[in-house]
């Protein structure tokens, strides 16, 4: 490498040292354990709703479906609010 390439590379390294997202990605690639990923609870709740909705409709009718969907939306809202509140 010539001198210009060395200076450019050193400048890039200096800028990337202060980028926490880049450092986290590099550490993950290197096998360094990082922060625990959140369990995908919202997709699991969607799957449970998909499974439970026909059963609730069969046993309780439309009133049961409305209650189930309302509970589902409330739980998802609470989960998302807590995730965004703790992210800050």
Secondary structure, 3 states (H helix, E strand, C coil): CCHHHHHHHHHHHHHHCCCHHHHHHHHHHHCCCCCCCCCCHHHHHHHHHHHHHHHHHHHHHHHHHHHHHHHHHHHHHHHHHHHHHHHC
